[in-house]
């Protein structure tokens, strides 16, 4: 429970109070000066004095400069406040990421440990041994994927990734990837559409582009409450660019989330109420991979329960001839 006696230490209250205090100081100073000037003007008229000896032109210049300086101070306070709020938001997202990713690591480790203890304590039939071994291999692959994702993220962010670009036909590449990894999407219906029947040669880093496809497909399945998750991958050629659309029948999202979901550590929902899913780096990593390939990625949805569309845009001018 928050200590209500310390509400006045809240950053928003301090920010508003500082702005009001500084603005009030300037207003009171100008009000005081106008009042004093009016009194002096009355004295000048009463005793027929030379007003140029009392009212100097520089006075209003000083007030103008003072007002500008106060404005700069106000702007500085506002910038510091916004920066501080962003730092707090990043800290919260990092905290959620650590909690979620710890769970992502701990769950398969606990599962593997239980299976190994079962092997040690019991004599199991060959059929059960094979079944539990497969479960352990799935958990090992899950750990490997999470670890590789973090390592690749660090390498891409530091611009130290050493992969080589290879020219591939994107339609064949995407089709082959999902054919080879069909066992990972057994409960999902993935359909690839190429209405133009064209080939689309493009230079890609194979391992990263495969990770991109895995992230987008996994994301469509993870955020999906349908009995049979579906992903339609559509190639849409344009004059100078190629759109590669991933359309799913998942839970969708609010329009305001469309740009936030590509931020590092960002998760739809809050980790403290158990509505957040994933680690918060999958789509951020996808954004970096596409950027590395000279393209961009966007997300859209008609709303909760209406599915999502992730669109990869690649410049066709970079394609091999």
N, C-alpha and C positions, 0 to 999 in steps of 0.2 A: 504494500500500500504506500502511495506517495505521501511524504510528509507535507501536509498542506501549509505548515508554518513557514516553509521555505519557497513558496510560490514566487516570491519576489526575486529569487535568484534564477528563475527560468530565463534562458537566452532571449526568448521573444519579449518578455516583460522588460528586461534590461535594455534591449534594442529600442523598443517603443519609448520607454522612459527617457533614454539618452536623446533620441530624436526630438521629443517634445521639449525637453529641458533646453537643448541647444537652440531650437527654433524660438522658444519663449524668450530666451536671453536676447536674441537678436531683435525680436519684436519689442520687448521692453526697452532696449537701448534706443531704438528708433523713436518709440513713443516718448521716452524721456527727452531725447534731443529735440523733437518737435515741440514739446511743451516748453522747454527752456528757450528755444528759438522764438516762440510766440511771446514769451515774457520779455525777452530782450528787444523784440520788435516794438513792443508797447513802450518800453523805456526809450528807444530811439525816437519814436514819434513824440513822446511827451517832452523830451529835452532837446529835440531837434539836433540829434547827433549824426555823425557821418556813419551810415550803416556799413560801409566798406571796411571800417576799422574794427567792426564787431563780427560781421558775417564774412568770412573768407571763402572764396570759391572752392578752396581745397577741402572744405568740410564735407560737402556732398560726395566728393571723390573718395574721401576716406570711408564714408558710409557705404558707397558702392563696392569698394575693394573689400571692406569687411563682410558685406553680404556675399560676395563671390567666395571669399575664404570659408565662410560658414557653409555655403553650398558644397564646396569641395570636401569639407569635413563630413557633412551629411552623406555625401556620395561614398566617401571612404568607409564610414560606419556601415552603410548599406552593403557595400561589397564584402567587407569583413564578415558581416552577418550571413550573407548568402553563402560565402565560402565555408563558414563554420557549419552551416546547416548541411551542406553537401558532404563535408567530412563526417558528420554524424550519420548521414544516410549511408555512406560507404562503409563506415564502421559496422552499422547494423547489418548490411548485406554481407560483409565479411564474416560476421558472427553467425549469421544464418547459414552461410556456405560451409563454415567449419563444422557446425552441428550436423548439417545434412551430409557432407562428405564423410565425416566420421562414421555416420550411420551406414553410408554406402560401403565403407571399408570393413566395418565391424560385422555387418550381417553375413557376408560370405565367409569371413574368418570363423565366426561362431559355427556356421553350418559345416564347414570343413572339419573343425575340431570335433563336432558331434559324430560325424561319420567315421573319423579316425578312431575315436574312442569305441565306437560300435565294432569296428574291425578288431580292436585289441581285446575286447571283452567277450566277443561271441564268435562262434564258428558259423559262418554264413554260407549258404548255398552259392554256387557259382553265379546263378542268375541274379541274386541280391547283390553280390559283389560288383557285378558289371553295372547294375542299376545305380548303386551308390557311387561308384567310381565316375560314372557319367555326370551325376549331380555335382561331384567335387570338381570335375573339369569345367563345368558351367560356372561354378563359383570362381575358379581360378581365372577363367576368361574374363569374368566380370571385374575381378581385381586388376587384371592386366589392362583392360580397356580404360578403367578409371585412372590408373597410373600413367598410361601412355597419353591420355588426354591432358593431364597436368603437365607432363614433360614437354609435350608438343606446344602447349600454350605458352610455357616459359620460353621455349626456343623461338617461337614466332614473334612474341612480344619483344624479345631482345634482338630480333633480326639475325639470329644465328642458325636458323634452320638450313640444312645443307642438301635438301632434296633437289633432284634435277627435273627440269621440265621435259615432258615427252608429248609428242603430238599424237592424239588419239581421236577416233570418231566418237563423239559424246554419246550418240544413240547406242552404239555397240557397247561402249564402256559402261553406261548405266545399266543396260540390259544384262550384260555379263555379270556385273556386280550383284544384282539381285538374284540372278540365277544361281550364282555360286554361294550366296548367303541365304538362300531360301529357308534353311533350317532355323534361322534366327527370327524369321517372320512367319512362322507356320500358321498363326492365328490371325494373320492380317492379309487382306486382299490388295496386292500392289499391281497396278496396271500402267503400262507405259504407252503413251500416245505420241505418234509422230505423223500428224495429218498431212504434212507437206511431202512426206516420203524422202526428204533430203538427208544428206549426211552433213554433219557439222564437225569438221576437224578443228581441234583446239589444243593448245599446249597446256598441259596440266602436270602438277606434281602428283603422281598416282596415289601415294599413300595418304596425302592430305585430302585429295578429292574423294577418295573412298571414305575417309573419316567424315567428310561433309555429308555424303549420302547417308551414312550410318546415323549421324546426328539427326538429320531431318526426318528420316523414316522412324527412328526410335522415338523422337519427339511426338510424331503423329500418333504412335501407338500408346505412349505413356499418358498423354493428355486425351484420352478417348474412353468414353463410357459405353460405346456401341458394342453390341454382341459380336459383330465382325468389323473391326477397324478396317478402313479402306483408304488407300492413298493412290491418287491418280497423278502420274508424272507426265506433264504435257510439254512438248517442244513447240515453241511459237517463234518462227523466224520473222524478223522485221528487216527493214532496209539496212540499218547499220548496227543492229544488235540482235541478240538471241535471248528470248525469255524461256527459262526452264522453271515451270510452275509445279509446286507440290501442293495438291489440294486434298484435304482429308475431311472426314466426317466426325471430327473430334469435338471437344467441349467448347472450342472457340475462346474468344476473349473480348473484353471491352475495347472500344476504339482507342481509348487513351493509353492502352498497353502496347500499341503497335510499334512504337519506337523504343520503349523502355526495355522490352524483352531481349534486345541485343546488347544491353549493358552488362558489364562484368558483374557477376554474382547476383544479378537481378532474378527474382523468382516471382511468378504470379501466385498470389496468396501469401500468407505469412507462415513462417516456420513454427511460430508459437501456437498457432491454432490448427496445425497439421494439415493445412490446405496447400502448402507449397510442395512442389514435386521437383525432383532432379537436384543437381548441384549448383545450377545458376551459371555454368560456364559453357554449356553445350552450344547455345545459339551465339554467344559471344565469340567462341572459337570458330563457329561457322562464318560469322561476319569477317573475322580476320583472314580465314582461308580464302574467301571470295575476294577480299580486298587484295590479297597477295597475287591472285590470278587476274587482277585488273578489272574486276566486276563489282557488283553490289548485290545486296539482298534486302528485300522488304517483306513485311508481314501484314496481312489484313484479315479481318473477320467481320461478319455481319452482326456478331454479338455472341453471348454465351449460348452454347448448344447449337450453333450454326456452322461449326467447322472452321478451319483455318486455311489460308493460302499463303505459302511462302514462295516468293518469286525471285529467282536468281537471274540477274541481267549481265550478260557477257557481251563485250564489244566485238562484232563480227569482223571489224577491220584488223583485228589481231590474229584472225584465223590463218592457218597455213594455206597457201595456194595449191 
